[in-house]
């Protein structure tokens, strides 16, 4: 608001206010950003990119028996490399600080409350996380767990042939479900699964004892001792993501997946509104999951 003396101080956020907001915006909590803990970030694309392109690999060819002296058609095994392109999307959220909040903070010599900034940053983080795992149907964008070309499988029924769900299975049957999905990736040349993703309920099931004789040996501890995975992560987005809306587990080799991030979360300058409140907009640009080798991922449905 302009007066004869210029812009009123109580209408603007101070440097101290903006520094406090920036601490909230840029210091994200890991539990909101599980995608960033399981794959590497791809940050080499410019912030203004409308799409990103990268090489996607599929194996082709197979060996055959060879009769020496009578055949000259040795089969060639190759890697089919295709240039894949996908869109980059903006993720935005904002918040407002009204003039009385600013006056009250200035009166007692403190920065403005950053709870609204925390909520806006969390909203951006949650959208990034969901987009990485699931994509977005409205924009025909795929995510890690539903990308074209990944391996999928139904898990087996329990011993009584009544259910595929982990709540109805023994610890040994649960381990076999994980092993079966892991095997589908590990049998591919050059791949080695290092990450296991689970829905919340099934993540907690890992603390069940392996058998009644040894309650100290849980499924989680057994997996750790086998060194099957370096990351076992709770992912709420896996609830109902499988065929027939069943819960799924996902195993993958993290070396073949990245999270596209041409622009990390950024605070735009304060905008002074007609009512003297200040609006702060946050923006991120992401292409979601970058999957260079789809066969390095296996989703097992029905758990």
C-alpha positions in Angstrom: 0.0 0.0 0.0 1.6 3.3 -1.1 1.5 6.5 1.0 3.3 9.8 0.6 6.2 8.2 2.5 6.5 5.1 0.2 5.5 1.5 1.0 4.3 0.7 4.5 6.6 -1.6 6.4 3.7 -3.5 8.0 2.6 -4.5 4.5 5.8 -6.4 3.6 7.4 -9.6 4.9 10.8 -8.8 6.5 14.1 -10.5 5.6 13.8 -12.4 8.9 10.4 -13.6 7.9 11.6 -14.9 4.5 14.6 -16.6 6.0 12.3 -18.5 8.4 10.0 -19.5 5.5 13.0 -20.6 3.4 14.2 -22.9 6.2 10.9 -24.7 6.1 10.6 -24.8 2.3 14.1 -26.2 1.6 14.6 -28.5 4.6 12.2 -31.3 3.6 11.5 -34.3 5.9 12.6 -37.6 4.5 9.4 -39.5 5.5 7.4 -37.4 3.1 9.9 -37.9 0.2 10.4 -41.7 0.1 11.0 -41.5 -3.6 14.1 -39.5 -3.0 15.5 -42.1 -0.6 15.2 -45.0 -3.0 16.4 -43.6 -6.3 18.9 -41.1 -7.6 17.7 -37.6 -8.7 18.0 -36.6 -12.4 18.8 -32.9 -12.2 20.7 -32.4 -15.5 17.6 -31.1 -17.5 17.0 -27.4 -17.7 14.1 -25.9 -15.6 12.4 -24.7 -18.7 12.2 -28.1 -20.4 8.7 -29.1 -21.4 9.8 -32.8 -21.8 12.8 -35.0 -21.1 14.3 -37.7 -23.3 16.4 -40.7 -22.3 17.4 -44.1 -23.5 15.1 -47.0 -22.5 16.6 -50.5 -22.8 15.0 -53.9 -23.5 16.9 -57.1 -24.1 16.2 -59.1 -27.3 17.5 -62.3 -28.8 18.3 -65.7 -27.3 20.9 -68.5 -27.6 20.2 -71.8 -29.5 21.9 -75.1 -29.9 24.5 -75.1 -32.6 25.6 -78.0 -34.9 29.2 -77.4 -35.8 30.0 -77.6 -39.5 26.5 -77.5 -40.7 25.1 -74.2 -39.6 26.2 -70.6 -40.0 23.3 -68.7 -38.5 24.6 -67.8 -35.1 21.8 -65.8 -33.3 22.8 -62.4 -32.1 21.8 -61.1 -28.7 21.5 -57.4 -28.5 20.1 -54.6 -26.3 17.2 -52.8 -28.0 17.8 -49.1 -27.1 14.9 -46.8 -27.8 14.8 -43.0 -27.2 11.9 -42.4 -24.8 10.4 -39.0 -24.1 8.0 -37.9 -21.3 6.5 -34.6 -20.3 7.7 -32.4 -17.4 5.0 -31.1 -15.1 4.8 -28.2 -12.7 3.8 -28.8 -9.1 2.6 -25.7 -7.3 1.2 -24.6 -4.0 0.9 -21.3 -2.2 0.0 -19.7 1.1 -0.9 -16.3 2.4 0.2 -14.3 5.4 -2.3 -11.5 6.3 -1.3 -8.1 7.4 -2.4 -8.5 11.0 -0.2 -11.7 11.3 2.8 -9.6 10.2 2.0 -6.7 12.6 1.6 -9.1 15.5 4.9 -10.8 14.8 6.7 -7.4 14.4 5.2 -6.2 17.6 6.9 -8.9 19.7 10.0 -9.0 17.6 9.6 -12.5 16.1 9.3 -13.9 12.6 5.9 -14.8 11.2 4.5 -18.3 11.9 5.8 -20.7 9.3 3.0 -23.3 9.7 1.4 -22.3 6.4 4.7 -22.6 4.6 5.2 -26.1 6.1 1.7 -27.1 4.8 2.5 -25.7 1.3 5.8 -27.5 1.1 4.3 -30.7 2.3 1.6 -30.5 -0.4 4.3 -30.2 -3.1 6.3 -33.0 -1.6 3.2 -35.3 -1.4 2.3 -34.6 -5.0 5.9 -35.3 -6.1 5.9 -38.6 -4.2 2.5 -39.7 -5.6 3.4 -38.8 -9.2 6.7 -40.7 -9.0 5.0 -43.9 -7.8 1.6 -43.8 -9.6 1.8 -41.1 -12.3 -1.4 -39.3 -13.3 -4.2 -40.8 -15.4 -5.5 -37.3 -16.3 -2.3 -36.6 -18.2 -1.6 -40.2 -19.3 1.6 -40.2 -17.3 2.9 -43.4 -15.8 4.7 -44.0 -12.5 7.1 -46.6 -11.2 4.5 -49.2 -10.3 2.4 -49.0 -13.5 4.9 -48.2 -16.2 4.7 -50.0 -19.5 7.1 -52.9 -19.7 7.7 -53.6 -16.0 7.3 -57.2 -14.8 4.1 -58.1 -12.9 2.9 -61.3 -11.2 0.1 -62.5 -8.9 1.3 -63.9 -5.6 0.4 -67.5 -4.8 -2.5 -68.6 -2.5 -1.8 -69.7 1.0 -1.4 -73.4 1.9 -5.2 -73.7 2.4 -5.8 -72.2 -1.1 -8.2 -69.7 0.4 -6.3 -66.4 0.2 -3.4 -64.6 -1.3 -3.3 -61.9 1.4 -0.4 -61.7 3.8 -2.8 -61.5 6.8 -3.8 -65.1 5.9 -0.3 -66.4 5.2 2.6 -67.8 7.3 5.9 -66.0 7.5 7.4 -68.6 5.2 4.7 -68.0 2.6 5.3 -64.2 2.8 9.1 -64.7 2.3 8.3 -66.9 -0.7 6.2 -64.1 -2.2 9.1 -61.7 -1.9 11.6 -64.3 -3.2 9.4 -65.0 -6.3 9.3 -61.3 -7.2 13.0 -60.8 -6.5 13.8 -63.8 -8.7 12.0 -62.4 -11.7 14.3 -59.3 -11.7 17.5 -61.1 -10.7 17.4 -63.6 -13.5 17.8 -60.8 -16.0 21.4 -60.3 -17.0 23.2 -57.6 -15.1 20.4 -56.8 -12.7 20.3 -57.1 -8.9 17.3 -56.1 -6.8 18.2 -53.8 -3.9 14.9 -52.2 -3.0 11.6 -53.6 -1.6 8.5 -51.4 -1.4 5.5 -52.4 0.7 2.1 -50.9 1.7 1.8 -49.9 5.3 0.0 -53.0 6.7 2.4 -55.4 4.9 5.4 -53.3 6.0 4.3 -54.0 9.6 3.9 -57.7 8.9 7.7 -57.9 8.5 7.9 -57.8 12.3 6.1 -61.1 12.6 8.3 -64.0 13.8 9.5 -66.4 11.1 8.3 -69.4 13.2 6.9 -70.2 16.7 10.2 -71.6 18.0 12.2 -68.4 17.4 10.3 -65.2 18.1 13.5 -63.1 17.9 13.9 -63.9 14.2 11.3 -61.7 12.4 10.8 -61.6 8.7 12.5 -58.2 8.6 15.6 -59.5 10.4 15.7 -62.6 8.2 15.7 -60.4 5.1 18.4 -58.2 6.5 20.6 -61.2 7.3 20.1 -62.6 3.8 21.2 -59.1 2.5 18.5 -59.3 -0.2 17.7 -55.5 0.0 19.5 -52.4 1.1 16.2 -50.5 1.2 12.9 -51.7 2.6 10.4 -48.8 2.4 6.9 -48.2 3.5 4.9 -46.8 0.5 1.2 -46.0 1.1 0.7 -45.6 -2.7 0.9 -49.4 -3.1 -2.5 -49.9 -1.4 -5.0 -51.1 -4.1 -2.6 -50.4 -7.0 -2.5 -54.0 -8.3 -4.9 -56.0 -10.5 -8.4 -56.1 -9.2 -7.5 -53.2 -6.8 -5.3 -55.5 -4.7 -2.3 -54.4 -2.6 1.1 -54.9 -4.2 4.7 -55.2 -3.3 7.4 -53.9 -5.6 11.1 -55.0 -5.9 13.5 -53.3 -8.3 17.1 -52.5 -9.1 17.5 -48.9 -8.1 20.3 -48.4 -10.7 17.8 -48.4 -13.5 15.4 -45.8 -12.1 15.7 -42.0 -11.4 13.4 -39.2 -10.3 13.3 -36.4 -12.8 13.7 -33.0 -11.1 14.5 -30.2 -13.6 13.5 -27.6 -10.9 13.6 -28.5 -7.2 11.1 -26.8 -4.8 11.5 -23.0 -5.1 10.0 -20.1 -3.3 8.9 -17.3 -5.6 9.0 -13.6 -4.5 6.3 -12.3 -2.2 3.2 -10.9 -4.0 1.4 -8.1 -2.2 -2.4 -8.6 -2.5 -5.0 -5.7 -2.5 -6.0 -6.5 1.1 -2.3 -6.2 2.2 -1.9 -9.9 2.7 1.2 -11.5 1.2 1.0 -14.5 -1.1 4.0 -16.8 -1.4 4.0 -19.4 -4.2 6.1 -22.6 -4.2 7.0 -24.4 -7.5 8.7 -27.6 -8.5 9.1 -29.2 -12.0 9.3 -32.9 -12.3 9.1 -35.6 -15.0 8.4 -38.3 -12.5 9.9 -41.7 -12.7 12.7 -42.2 -15.3 12.8 -45.9 -16.0 15.8 -46.9 -18.2 15.2 -50.7 -18.0 11.6 -51.6 -17.2 12.4 -55.3 -16.6 14.4 -54.2 -13.6 11.1 -53.7 -11.8 8.6 -56.4 -10.6 5.2 -55.7 -9.1 3.6 -58.6 -7.2 -0.2 -58.2 -6.7 -2.6 -59.7 -4.2 -0.8 -59.3 -0.9 
